[in-house]
Amino acid sequence: IFAFLADALLVLSFQTPLKKTNALIAQMGITFVNAYVPSALCCPSRASILTGKYPHNHHVVNNTLEGNCSSKLWQKIQEPYTFPAVLKAMCGYQTFFAGKYLNEYGAEDAGGVGHVPPGWSFWYALEKNSKYYNYTLSVNGKARRHGENYSVDYLTDVLNKHWLIRQAKTPMSNSSIQFLDDAYRKRWQTLLSVDDLIEKLVKKLEVNGELDNTYIFYTSDNGFHTGQFSLPIDKRQLYEFDIKVPLLVRGPGIKPNQTNKMLVANIDLGPTILDIAGYDLNKTQMDGMSLLPLLRGDKNVTWRSDFLVEYQGEGYNGSDPTCPGLGPGVTHCFPDCVCEDSYNNTYACVRTLSASWDLQYCEFDDREVFVEVYNLTADPHQINNIAKTIDQEILEKMNYRLMMLQSCSGATCRTPGVFDPGYRFDPRLMFSNHGLRARRFSAQFL
């Protein structure tokens, strides 16, 4: 039996309100302290969980239908090959879904709430985006409307940096601070209900005699920034507070109260669940790696030292009416005209973690071809962009590795990283493969 729970939260403080979750999952299993998402936005990240693929392979680039979020194209090309579809069709599992699926799920242009994705025996999915009251659920393809009665309707219970960061106001204004404090308080309030839900789930499994036969995964589809770099509230940036997430797992064969420092990502969740179910992963096209050897505590496991982070920015041709002075292209503007996204907030990064380096290398697809590089060993808060001072050879290797990861698929996404002993680099390859850079943010997202 598998129980999989996902919630959007800030990894740095999630355990403070989640006392029960910590006791029932973390202390009874394993905590991955270096778990990440390749895209810190709901729809691309959830698509990666379902498919085990990077965004450039599942082609969900943002939270809109135009960005392939729950679109007809997604339903046709990707949904039949998600891990629940394989679990149900090939491994004989019954499956149950409840909560938020993909942000545009239920849109009329994508089949409405009558569409139940393949692979789910029981389906209780939220129409569209996150709401806790006055929402519609698709219950096995039939619409069920909920109101605002807490007891029956609350959803959880049933610098030198890129210009987008530089435009934030520092220090933050009082109105932004108040906005942030209110949002943070509400997040913790929602987590209390998540904590209760997990306790009920564990108790139910125990009463039914299935707890020792069940794997429980607790994670998130993205982090949140809460005031860092004067950004009040959102995600979709390349920094740790947006891309790093919690990952707790308990289940058969997992020793209690473990901590694992390996570099893992949400593209690993699908392969892991299929591997536990006994499915041959060679039959899939997933980019991720099975975590099962790490869960079992196997020795001498060969593991990755890097992974890809990629995002395609959203933005409007016109100006935001509340912030006309910022010009065209910005979106998701909050108090004091701090805008969280823009059309050229399109970037790709290599996040690498090895015995010798804790490094992030990023390139923006904009007129500047802006580059950000951070040494997180010396600079864990990513304050100092060292792109102009780091060794040129490392820059060249990271640039080439980024191009390789952005064109990878399946097994080629699991090749040795820059700081692996098996990595081989010839500077001439940068020029022979230079065409990869030109098409990196265009053809692969069509």
SULQUILIN-V194939 format. One record per residue. RES is the residue in three letters. SS is DSSP state (H for helix, E for strand, - for the rest). D_CENTER is the distance of its C-alpha to the mean C-alpha in Angstrom with 1 decimal. Layout:
res->(RES:RES)
ss->(SS:SS)
d_center->(D_CENTER:D_CENTER)
This chain:
res->(ILE:PHE:ALA:PHE:LEU:ALA:ASP:ALA:LEU:LEU:VAL:LEU:SER:PHE:GLN:THR:PRO:LEU:LYS:LYS:THR:ASN:ALA:LEU:ILE:ALA:GLN:MET:GLY:ILE:THR:PHE:VAL:ASN:ALA:TYR:VAL:PRO:SER:ALA:LEU:CYS:CYS:PRO:SER:ARG:ALA:SER:ILE:LEU:THR:GLY:LYS:TYR:PRO:HIS:ASN:HIS:HIS:VAL:VAL:ASN:ASN:THR:LEU:GLU:GLY:ASN:CYS:SER:SER:LYS:LEU:TRP:GLN:LYS:ILE:GLN:GLU:PRO:TYR:THR:PHE:PRO:ALA:VAL:LEU:LYS:ALA:MET:CYS:GLY:TYR:GLN:THR:PHE:PHE:ALA:GLY:LYS:TYR:LEU:ASN:GLU:TYR:GLY:ALA:GLU:ASP:ALA:GLY:GLY:VAL:GLY:HIS:VAL:PRO:PRO:GLY:TRP:SER:PHE:TRP:TYR:ALA:LEU:GLU:LYS:ASN:SER:LYS:TYR:TYR:ASN:TYR:THR:LEU:SER:VAL:ASN:GLY:LYS:ALA:ARG:ARG:HIS:GLY:GLU:ASN:TYR:SER:VAL:ASP:TYR:LEU:THR:ASP:VAL:LEU:ASN:LYS:HIS:TRP:LEU:ILE:ARG:GLN:ALA:LYS:THR:PRO:MET:SER:ASN:SER:SER:ILE:GLN:PHE:LEU:ASP:ASP:ALA:TYR:ARG:LYS:ARG:TRP:GLN:THR:LEU:LEU:SER:VAL:ASP:ASP:LEU:ILE:GLU:LYS:LEU:VAL:LYS:LYS:LEU:GLU:VAL:ASN:GLY:GLU:LEU:ASP:ASN:THR:TYR:ILE:PHE:TYR:THR:SER:ASP:ASN:GLY:PHE:HIS:THR:GLY:GLN:PHE:SER:LEU:PRO:ILE:ASP:LYS:ARG:GLN:LEU:TYR:GLU:PHE:ASP:ILE:LYS:VAL:PRO:LEU:LEU:VAL:ARG:GLY:PRO:GLY:ILE:LYS:PRO:ASN:GLN:THR:ASN:LYS:MET:LEU:VAL:ALA:ASN:ILE:ASP:LEU:GLY:PRO:THR:ILE:LEU:ASP:ILE:ALA:GLY:TYR:ASP:LEU:ASN:LYS:THR:GLN:MET:ASP:GLY:MET:SER:LEU:LEU:PRO:LEU:LEU:ARG:GLY:ASP:LYS:ASN:VAL:THR:TRP:ARG:SER:ASP:PHE:LEU:VAL:GLU:TYR:GLN:GLY:GLU:GLY:TYR:ASN:GLY:SER:ASP:PRO:THR:CYS:PRO:GLY:LEU:GLY:PRO:GLY:VAL:THR:HIS:CYS:PHE:PRO:ASP:CYS:VAL:CYS:GLU:ASP:SER:TYR:ASN:ASN:THR:TYR:ALA:CYS:VAL:ARG:THR:LEU:SER:ALA:SER:TRP:ASP:LEU:GLN:TYR:CYS:GLU:PHE:ASP:ASP:ARG:GLU:VAL:PHE:VAL:GLU:VAL:TYR:ASN:LEU:THR:ALA:ASP:PRO:HIS:GLN:ILE:ASN:ASN:ILE:ALA:LYS:THR:ILE:ASP:GLN:GLU:ILE:LEU:GLU:LYS:MET:ASN:TYR:ARG:LEU:MET:MET:LEU:GLN:SER:CYS:SER:GLY:ALA:THR:CYS:ARG:THR:PRO:GLY:VAL:PHE:ASP:PRO:GLY:TYR:ARG:PHE:ASP:PRO:ARG:LEU:MET:PHE:SER:ASN:HIS:GLY:LEU:ARG:ALA:ARG:ARG:PHE:SER:ALA:GLN:PHE:LEU)
ss->(-:E:E:E:E:E:-:-:-:-:-:-:-:H:H:H:H:-:H:H:H:H:H:H:H:H:-:-:-:E:E:E:-:-:E:E:-:-:-:-:-:H:H:H:H:H:H:H:H:H:H:-:-:-:H:H:H:H:-:-:-:-:-:-:-:-:-:-:-:-:-:H:H:H:H:H:H:-:H:H:H:-:H:H:H:H:H:H:H:H:H:-:-:-:-:E:E:E:E:E:-:-:-:-:-:-:-:H:H:H:-:H:H:H:-:-:-:-:-:-:-:E:E:E:E:E:-:-:-:-:-:-:-:-:-:E:E:E:E:-:-:E:E:E:E:-:-:-:-:H:H:H:H:-:-:-:-:-:-:-:-:-:H:H:H:H:-:-:-:-:-:-:-:H:H:H:H:H:H:H:H:H:H:H:H:H:H:H:H:H:H:H:H:H:H:H:H:H:H:H:H:H:H:H:H:H:H:-:-:-:H:H:H:-:E:E:E:E:E:-:-:-:-:-:E:-:-:H:H:H:-:-:-:E:-:-:-:-:-:H:H:H:H:E:E:-:E:E:E:E:-:-:-:-:-:-:-:E:E:E:-:-:-:E:E:-:H:H:H:H:H:H:H:H:H:H:-:-:-:-:H:H:H:-:-:-:-:-:-:-:-:H:H:H:H:H:-:-:-:-:-:-:-:-:-:E:E:E:E:E:E:-:-:-:-:-:-:-:E:-:-:-:-:H:H:H:-:E:-:E:E:E:E:E:H:H:H:E:E:E:E:E:-:-:-:-:E:E:E:E:E:E:E:-:-:-:-:E:E:E:E:E:E:E:-:-:-:-:-:-:E:E:E:E:E:-:-:-:-:-:-:-:-:-:-:-:-:-:-:-:-:H:H:H:H:H:H:H:H:H:H:H:H:H:H:H:-:-:-:H:H:H:H:H:-:-:-:-:-:-:-:-:-:-:-:-:-:H:H:H:H:H:-:-:H:H:H:H:H:-:-:-:H:H:H:-)
d_center->(23.7:20.0:18.4:14.7:13.5:10.2:10.5:9.1:11.1:12.2:12.1:15.5:17.4:15.9:18.7:21.4:21.6:20.2:23.4:23.7:20.2:21.0:24.3:23.6:20.5:20.0:23.8:24.4:21.9:19.5:17.1:14.7:15.0:13.0:9.6:6.7:3.5:5.7:5.1:5.0:6.3:6.8:8.5:7.2:3.7:6.5:8.8:7.3:7.7:11.0:12.3:11.3:11.3:10.1:10.1:13.7:14.7:13.4:14.3:12.1:11.9:11.8:12.6:16.2:18.4:19.5:15.9:16.1:14.1:16.1:19.0:22.0:20.9:17.6:19.8:22.3:20.6:17.3:17.7:20.8:19.0:15.9:16.3:18.0:20.3:21.4:21.7:24.0:26.0:26.4:26.2:27.9:25.4:25.4:22.1:21.2:18.5:18.5:16.5:14.1:13.3:12.4:13.6:16.7:17.7:21.4:22.3:25.9:25.3:22.9:25.2:24.9:24.2:26.6:24.0:22.8:20.3:22.0:21.3:21.6:25.0:24.4:22.2:21.8:19.2:18.9:20.2:18.0:15.8:15.7:19.3:21.3:24.7:26.5:24.0:24.6:23.4:23.9:25.8:26.2:26.5:28.8:28.0:28.5:28.7:28.1:29.6:29.5:31.3:29.3:30.7:29.9:27.2:24.5:21.4:19.8:23.1:23.8:24.1:25.6:22.4:21.4:23.5:20.9:20.5:24.3:25.2:24.0:27.1:28.0:29.1:27.3:29.8:30.8:29.4:25.9:26.2:27.4:24.6:22.0:24.0:24.2:20.5:19.8:22.6:21.3:17.9:19.8:22.1:19.4:18.3:21.9:21.8:18.7:20.8:23.7:21.9:20.9:24.5:25.9:23.9:25.0:28.5:28.7:27.7:30.3:33.0:32.5:32.8:29.4:27.4:28.4:27.4:23.9:20.5:18.3:14.6:13.0:9.4:6.9:4.0:4.4:7.8:10.9:13.8:17.1:19.9:18.8:20.7:22.2:19.1:19.6:16.6:13.3:10.2:9.6:11.5:11.3:12.5:11.8:11.7:8.7:6.5:8.1:7.7:10.6:11.4:15.0:16.9:20.6:22.8:25.9:26.6:24.2:26.3:25.8:24.6:23.0:20.7:19.0:18.2:17.0:14.0:11.4:8.0:6.3:8.7:11.3:11.2:13.1:15.6:16.2:17.2:19.3:20.9:21.8:23.4:25.4:24.2:24.9:21.7:23.9:24.2:20.6:19.0:15.7:14.4:13.1:15.6:16.9:16.6:20.0:22.2:20.3:20.5:24.2:24.9:26.3:28.0:27.8:24.4:23.5:19.9:17.8:18.2:15.6:12.5:11.5:9.4:10.5:10.8:13.9:15.3:16.9:20.5:23.9:27.1:29.0:28.9:27.3:30.5:29.7:29.2:31.6:32.3:28.9:29.7:27.9:24.2:22.5:20.5:19.1:22.0:22.6:25.9:27.9:26.3:23.2:20.9:17.2:16.9:19.3:20.0:20.1:17.0:16.0:15.1:14.1:14.1:15.0:13.8:16.6:17.9:21.4:24.6:25.8:22.9:19.8:19.0:16.7:18.2:17.1:19.1:19.2:20.6:23.3:27.0:26.8:24.5:23.3:22.1:20.5:20.9:20.4:22.0:20.1:23.0:25.4:23.1:20.2:19.7:19.5:22.6:24.6:23.7:25.8:25.5:29.3:30.4:28.5:30.4:30.7:30.3:26.9:25.9:27.2:25.5:22.1:22.8:23.9:21.0:18.6:20.7:20.7:17.0:16.7:19.3:18.4:18.2:18.3:20.4:20.6:17.0:18.3:21.3:22.4:20.8:23.0:24.0:24.6:28.3:28.1:26.7:29.4:29.6:32.3:32.2:34.0:30.9:29.3:32.1:32.4:28.8:28.7:28.2:24.6:23.9:25.6:23.7:20.2:19.0:21.5:22.5:19.2:17.6:20.7)
